[in-house]
Amino acid sequence: MAGEFFKVDSDRGKIAVFGDLRLASLPSLTSALHQAINVARYKGITLDFSSLTTMTNSVVAPLAANLRRLTRDEAIDFTLLEPRDGQLRTRLISLGLAHYIDYRRYPNPRMNSSDASVIQFLNHDERVIAVDKVINSLLRTAKLDRKNLAAVDWAVNEITDNVITHSNSKTGGFLICSKVHRTNIIEFTVADTGIGVARSLGIADEQEAVQKAIEEGVTRNKSTNQGNGLFGTYRLALGSSGIFALKSRHGSLHVTKGGEMHVRKEMIPFTGTLVVCQIDCENPELIERAFRFSGKAHTPAFDYIERKHEQEEEAIISAHEICKTFGSRQSGMEARRYIMNVLQATEKGTLKIDFSGIYVVSSSFADEVFGKLFVELGPMRFINSVKIINADSTVLGLIDRAITLRTQTGL
């Protein structure tokens, strides 16, 4: 965009960043880190973000991955100078990037928050937790039908699994996922600092490697892998007019919203592999149009809804899993979105909401979730579809009162 500006100034062990930090800015910052650490041999680095003006979510995972690699392998001690802009300072912390710059001062973001944050995963179990966390968050913030939710779930699982299976990254992988503001576009970024695509596939040319990697059935071992993870993810982005990017070492591939593919050699290499994908979930026919292997339509099996909520005759949601707190209207809005998404997606017909261990909710929370849900669904559908179980009598009383008052005022 015409208004974008980015500059990096290095002075001994201090690297100052000015302007807009986004994926296109990353090579400049990577080069400055390389010069200060590998050429000048500084062991203490101050990252001065005081003049930072904007930052995209997509840059967080690759930058966090590189910083963690430098902290682990090069024993670099990073210090953060926070942005002067208060909102950007808060965002830097909530996204988790502050933690990976200066881990002694900034804790990791809470896993139960619906806010986007970067998540590191070191093994398969941690990867599953990370994926479930981002899907849980999406269900609270986006409107998703089951097929498109399954497509996003499949793509995030495939790309993160590639990290554990193929990258040999000592610091695992880094994942961030969020809904693009004022759209129903889901964007996720996965980064690692492993051996890279070319080495994994046994291809010498790194530009050729990133292009081959998104072709159907390309894998280093066809006896154990189908090679459809990157291909299927690329097809989902292409089929919904979303962007797709794959960077590994000097190889860079970018697909625009219009479907144009650009492959080039990056002068400043990205250590490891980076995947950025946008999937527009507004199209209900996305899976049928884009998700085809060997010429046949494919539907992902055993999706998040089934894993989390359909293990019994009736679908079940634990209130603890979908709520940060039970005292705010904002938390109630997220819970209601989650419940509506699951209710519309489940094939069980009835949805149980388990309030075990919850002894009080605010009136605004009860109204936002159950009062509005009752009016939105209508009395008959609400009574037949939603069951509140294991709730304390005080909680039931607050919910009942919220429904009564909301039916008098409407939405």
N, C-alpha and C positions, 0 to 999 in steps of 0.2 A: 504494500500500500504506500501511497505517495508520502504520507505523514510519518512513516517509520524512521527512527533514528537509533543507532546503536554505536557505541564506542567503548573501547577498553584501553585504559591507561595503566601501565605497569611501572612501579617505582620500587626497585629492590624486592622486598617480600610483600608488597602491597599491590593488589590488583583492583582497580576502581572500574566499575561498570556504570555506564551512562545510557539512559534511554530505554528502549523496548527490548526486553529479553525474550527471544522466541527461538524456534529451531534454526532459523536462518542465521541467528547470532551465535549459535553454539560453537562453530569452528573458530571464531575469533577468540572466544573465552578459552576454548581448549588449547589453542596455540599459546596464549598468555600463560596458562598454567604449566604447559610443557617448558616454556622458556625459563620460568621462575624456578621450577622444580628440577628438571633434568639438565638444564644448561647452567643456570646460575647456582644451583644446588642449595636453595633455601629450604629449610625444614619447617619453618613457621611461615604460613601464608595468611595474610589478612584479605578477605574478600569484602571490598567496600561497595555495598549496595545502596549507599545513602542517596545516590542520584538516579536510582532506578525509577522508571515512570510506569511501566507496565510489564506484565509477565504472563505468558501463555501456559496452560496446564501441560501441554505436550513437551515442553522443555524440561520439566521437573524430573521425570524418570531418568532420562539419559544423563543429566547433570548430577543427580543424586548417585547414580551408578558409578560414574567416573570419580566423584569425590570419595565415595566409600572405598573404591579400589586404591586410590592414592593414600588414604588414611591407613588402610590395611597393609598394602604392599610396600609403600615408600615411607611409611611412618611420618606422614605429613600432619602437622598440627594446624588446623584451620581455625580462624577467628572471623566471626561475622560482624560487620558494621551494618546495622539495620537501615532499611529505607526511611527517608524522612517522611514520606507519605504514610499516614497512619493506617489507611485501609490496606495498602500494599504490604506494610509491615505485618499486619494481622494475617493476611493471606499467605505470606511467605512462611509463617509459623504453622498455620492450619494445613497447608499443603504438605508439610513435612520437610521441605527443603532446608529450612533453618536447622533442623536436627542433623541432617547429613553434612551440613557445613560445620556446625559447632555443637556436637552432640553433648558436650558437658553442660551447656547452658540451656539447651532446648530439648524437651522430651519428645518422643514419638507421638504423633496424633493418636487420639483414642480410636480404637477399632470399631466402636459402636456408633460413631458419628456418621451422619448421612452426607457430610461435607466431603468433597473429593480430597484425597490425600494419597501420597505415594506409599506403596507397601513393598517392603523387601521380602522375598521368599527364598529360602536356602535349600529346600527339599520338597518332595512331593506333598507331604502333609501340610506344610506351610503354604504351598501353592494353592491347594484346595481351599484353605481358609481365606486366602487373599481373594480368590475368584468369588467365593460365596459372599464375601464382604462387599465387593463392588456391585454384584447383582442385587443384593439386599438394598444397597443404597439407591440403585437405579429404580427399583420398584417403589421407593418412597418419593422419587423426584420426577419420574417420567411416566407417560401413559404408554403401556406396552401390551400388545396382544401376545398370546402365548407363542405363536410361531416366531415372531420377531424377537421376543425375549429369548427363545431357544437358540435363534441364530446368533445373537450377541453372546450368550452364554457359551455356545460351541466355539466361536471364534476366540474369545478370551482364553478359554481352556486350552485350545490348540496352540496358540502362540506362547502362552506361559509354559506349557508342557515342552515345547521345543527348547526352551531355556534349560530345563532340568535334563532333558534327554540328549541334547546335542552340543550345548555351548561349552561345557567344562569350565564354567565361570566359578571362580573361587568365592565370589561375593553373591552368587545366586542371581536372581532377576529382580527387576523393579517394575511395578505396575501402577498405573494411575488411570482412572476411568471416570467420565462425567458426562452429563447431558449438556449440550451446547445451549447457551441461554436463548430463550424464546423460540426454540425449535424442538423437534423430537429426534434430533440427531444425537447418537451416542458416539463419543470419541474415546478411544483407549490407546495408551502408549505402553509398550513393553520394551525394556532395555536390559542388556547384560554387558559384561566386560569379558566375555569368553573368547573362544578361538575364531569366531567369525564364520560367515556363510561359506566363503570360498574354501577355507580349510576343511570345514565340516563336510562339504560336498566333494572335496578332492578336485576342485577346479582352480587352475592357476590364475586365470584372469578374473579379478574381483568385480569388474563391471558385468562380465558374462555371468558370473555366479549369482548376482542379485536378480538378474533377468531370468535365469533358469529356475531360481528358487520359487517363483510364483507360477511356474508351469505345473500342470496336473501330473501327479505321480512321481515328482522328482524328490528323491531321498537318497541318503548315503547307504541305506540298508533296506531293500525292498522286502526282505524276509521278516522284518520286524516292524516296519513303518510303511504307511500307505503314501506318504508324501503329499497329503492334501490340505494340511493346515494352512500354509501360506497361500496356496492356490484358492482354497475356499474363502478365506478371509478377504483376499483381493477381489474375488468375484462378488462378495457381499457389498464391498465398498463400491465397486463399479456398477453393480445393479441398482444401487440406491443413490447414485450420483454423489458419492462421498469421496473424500481424498484418501489416498493410500500411499504410504512411504516406507521404503526399506533401505536402511543404510547399514553398511558393514565394511569396516576398514576404508579403503579408497572407493569402494563401489556405492553408488547412490542411485536409487530408482524412485521416481515420484509420479503418481498418477493424479491428474487434475480432476475436478468435479465433472468436467466435460468428457472425461475418459482418455485424454491425451497422456501418453507415457513418455517420460523423459529419463534417460539413463546417462549418467556422466561419471567422470572420475573426480573425486574430491581431493584437492591438494592436501588438506589437513584431514587425516584419517579419523574415523570414529572407532575407538577401541571396542571391539565386540560387535553387537548387533542391536539395531533399533528398528522397531515396527510402530508406525502410527496408522490408525485406521478410523475412519468415520463411517457409521452405518445409519442411514436415515430410516427410522422405524415408522414413518408415516405411511409407507406403502404396505398394505396387507398382503400383497402378492409377491413380496420380496423373495421369499424362500423358493417359490415355484419358478420365478424368473431367473434367479441368480445362482441358486444352490444346486448345481448339477455336476455329478461325477460320472465319467464314462458315458456321457450323454443322457443320464437318467437323473430325474429329480431326487433329491435326498432330503429327508426330514431328520433332524437330530433326535436321538433317543435319550431317554433318562435325563430330562432337563432339570433346571433348578426347582421348578414347582413340584415335580415328582420327588426329587431328592429330599426336599425340605418339608413338604406339606401333604403328600399323598401316600404315606406309608400305611395308612389304615383305611377303613371303609369310608370315613369322612375326612375331609381335609382339615388340618389343624395348623393354627398359627400360635406361637408363643408370643405374648405381648412383650416380653422382655427382649425378644430378638428384633423387634421392629421399632422400639421407642428409645430415644435417648433419655427422656424424662417423661413423667406423667403429669407435669404441672404447667405446660405451656401450650398455647394454641398452635404454634409452629410445629411442635412435635406431634400434635394431633392431626394437623394437615398431612404430614408425612405418613402417619399411621393409616389415615383414611385412604390415601392414594395406594399404599401397599395392599390394604385389604381389598379395595376395588379391583386392583390388577389381578390379585390371586382369585378373587371371587369370579371374575369374568373368564379366567384362564382354566380354573379347575374343572375337571369332569365329574367330580364327586357330588355336585349339587348342593351340598351343605358344607359350610365352613365354620369350624369351631375356633373360638378365640380364647386361649387359656390365660387366665389372670392369676395363676398360682404365684404366691409370694408377694402380691401387690395389694397393699392395704389402704391406699388412698390415691385418688386422682383429683385433679382440679376440675372445677365446673366447666372452665373454658375448654379443657382437654376432652371431657366427656361430651360436650356439645359439638366440638369440631369433628370428633370421630363418629359417635353414635347418633347424636341428634341429627346431624346433616346426612349421615348414611341412611337413617330411617326415612327421611323426607325424600332423598334422592332415589332410593330403591322402591319406596312405597311400602305401606304396612304389610301386605301379604307376602311380597317377595322377601322383605327383611325378616319376617317371622319364620318363613320357610327356609331361608338360606343362611342366616347368621345365628349362631348359638354361642352364648358367653358361658364358659365353664370355669369352675374352681375360683369364682370371684367372691371376695369378702362381701358381707352384707352392706357395709358402708359404700363400697365401690358400686354394687348393684343399685343402691339407692340413688347415688349421684348420676349414674347412667340413665336410670328410669326418669329422674327429674329432668335431665337434659333433653331426653326424647319428648317429654310432655311439653316443655317450654318451646322447643324447636317446632313442633307441629302447630303451635299457635302463631308462630311468626313466619314460617317457611324459610327457604334458602335466602 
